[in-house]
Amino acid sequence: MDFDTLGNSRSEFNQSSDLTSTSLHPGMVTTDLLLSGATTKQAKFFINVLAEPAEVVAEYLVPNIRSIPANGSMKPTYFRFLTGLKAYSQIFSRIAFGARRNRYVVED
């Protein structure tokens, strides 16, 4: 099944039922699996700059998820913790000011 077919099926489903879809994008979350992959200079850089602990991401996502039934909207819902603007500003802050250096893993 390609993405166009999936998107069309999802759209038809949403129109013909009382259900809606929700898309969650937590960004980069610090987990043992993520940190175990911090073996290159580039990986360490991006983990330190972009990753957040699960608790921080959950503080944002959980209240938003819980508000879905309350708002009564039947439109598909999209939640993004790490937006493009936020990611770019964190990368800029790191390059310009050294922010978030060695935050989770020691960089070479």
Secondary structure, 3 states (H helix, E strand, C coil): CCHHHHHHHHHHHHHCCCCCCEEEECCCEECHHHHHCCCCHHHHHHHHHHCEEHHHHHHHHHHHHHCHHHHCCCCCEEEECCCHHHHHHHHHHHHHHCCCCCCCCCCC
